């Protein structure tokens, strides 16, 4: 039994059919990369798994229990967290207050010391307001909010978008540390090289259909798939 099993889900925005019989699995302590071109359905997949987009058919199982009818907050209580592309950091309160707010409803919240050990930069900026942070610092805070809730599964939606290469390198190291410490990660990312550097397995979504599953090594060796579905030369 996989930690998360997705079986032929179909999702819509209004009358527009976005995901078509999408199936995937996520194993415990695994990093899964969800790849594809812009508009392929990657973020919709994460939002469907989180309950922000309601699936019309198909099943989502967490530890064997169907959760597709649960609202987002109930899925969060199960230990599933989404770090959205927009980050959604509260700009008017401090870094520490952002973290404390996230921890309030967590069944087994981690300590601030744990978070600051992983993110020393946030410790330095803990009294700064969210809106005073750089893009990279805001992304650190967005990930840290999921981390302080001791999330079992973390969905990362475009975590490296618009960030400098050095910041991306640091965030990759943090994500690897999270995976090594027992978190399971599903990452949606346009930076194929960065995503595959983290991943144990990868999926490719194309026009709402799941078209590929394999290891990063397999994908690197399949230049035709990379060029056809990702627009990247191997």
N, C-alpha and C positions, 0 to 999 in steps of 0.2 A: 504493500500500500504506500503510495506516494504521499508526501506532506500535502501537496495541492494537486488535484486532478481536475482538469477542465475537459469536458466531453461535449463536443459539437454545439457550442454556444452560438446564438445568433443575437446580434445587438443592433438597435436602430437609433437614429436621431430623428425624431418625428416619424415621417413616412420613409425616410432614407435608410435602406438596409446597409449597414456598415461592416459587420462581421458575419461571415458565412461559415457555419459549422466548424468553428475554430476549436481545436483540441490541442492540449499540451499538458505536460506534467512538470512538477518541480519537486525535487527530492530534498530531504532535510540536509542542511548545511551546504547547499549547492548554490552556485552563482549561475544564473541563466540569463543570457543576452537575447533580447528581442529586437531584431534588426529589420530594416526595410526603408524604402524611400519615404519622403514626406507625404503624408496623407494615406499611407498604406494601411493604417488601422492599429498601429502599435500602442499609442496612448489610449485609444478606445478600449483596447484589450485590458490594459491596466485598470482603467476606470470601471470596466465591467467586472473585473475581479474584486474591486474594492466596493462595488455596489453603487457607484456614482452614476453609472449607466445601467439601467435595468435590462437584463437579458430576457428575450421573448421566449426562447426555448434552449434546451441543453441543460447541463448540470455543472456545478462547481462544488467540489468536495474538499473540505479541509479535514485531514486525518480521518477520511472516510465518511464524514458527515456532510450532507448537502447544506450549502449556505447561500445558494443563489437568491433565496427569498429574504435574506437578512438585510437590514439597512446598514449603511456604512459604519455607524457608531458601534453596532453589534459586532461587525467584523473586526473593528479596531480592538474591541474588548477580547477577542480571540487571539490577539497578537499580530494582526495584519495591519501594516501601515503604508500609506502612500506618501512619498515625498514628491509633490507636484512640480511640474515644469516651472510654474510661476513662483515657486518657493513659499509664497504667502506668509512671510515673516511679518509679525506685528511691528510696524515701524515706530509706533508711539511709545512702546515700552522697551525696557532694557533687555539685553541678551539673557541675563539671568532670569528675568521675569517671563520671557518667552519660554524658557526651559521649565520653570516652575509651573507655569500654566499647563504645559503639555503633560507634566507628571501628575497633575492633580487627579485625573480619572484613571490612571494606569493601575492595574491590579498589583503589579510588582515593579514599581518604578526603581530605576537605578539612581545612584546618588549624583549630585552635581560634581563631586570630586572625580567620579568615574568619567564623566563627560569631559571635564577640563583636562584630565590626563590624556584623553584621546585627541582633544582639540585645544592645545595650549593657547592658540590664538584667541579662542573664545574666552579663555580665562583672563587674558590681557584686556579684552574688550567687554567684559561682563557687565559693566555699568553703562556702556554706550547703548543708545537706542538702536532699534533694528534699522531705521532709515539712515543711520550714520555708518553702516557697514558697507564695505565693498561688495561687489557681486560674489566673489569667492567666499568672503566671510558669511554672507547671507546663505550661500549654499551649504557651508559647514553647519550653520545654525539649523537649517531645515533638516539636514540629516541627523543632527544631534537631538532634535525634538523627537524623531522616531526612535533614536537610540535610548533616550532617557525613559521612554515607555517600555523598554526592554522587549521591543517587537521581535517576534519569532520570524516573521517574513517582512522584508522591506522592499517595496516597489519604488524604484528610482526612475523618474521620468525626465530624461534629458539632463542629467546632473552636471554635465561638463559644458553645456551650451554657453558660448560667449566668454569662456574663461581662458586666461592665459595658460600656455603650456605648463609652466611651473606649478600653477594652482591645480591643473588637471592631474599632474603627476602626484601631488600630495593627496588629492582626493581619491585617486586610485589606490594609494597605499592605505588610506583610511578604510575604504570599502573592503580591501583584502583583509585588513585587521578585523573588521566586523564579521566577515565570513569565517575567518579562522577562530573567532571567539564563539561561534555557534549560530550566528544569524544566517538566515537564508535570504538571498537577494535575487530579485528579478530586475534587470536594468534595460531600459529603453534608451538608446543613444545613437545619434547620427555619427559620432566619432567611432567608426568601426574598429579601428586599431585599438583604441582605449577599451572599448567594450570587450573585445576578444582577449585582451590582456588579462581581464578579470575572470572571464567566463569559464565554467566547466563544460557547459553545453550551450548551443545557440539555436534559435529558431529564426526563420525569416517569414515576415508577413508581406503579402503582395495583394493589393486591392481587396483587403478584407479576408483573404484566404491564407491559411498556413501552408507554405510551399516547400519548406525545408526544415529538417532537424538534423543536427550533427554536432560533433565536437569542433572547437576552434581549429584544431589540426586538420580535420576533414575539410572544413570550409576553406582554409588557406590553400589546400591542395586542389580546390575546385574553382578555378579561375572563371569558368563559364557561368557558374551560379553567382559568383561575386559581381561580375560585370552585368549580368542580366537583371538581377534583382536589387543590387545596391548601387550600381553605377560607379563602381570603384574598380580600377585596374589592379589585379593581383600582383 
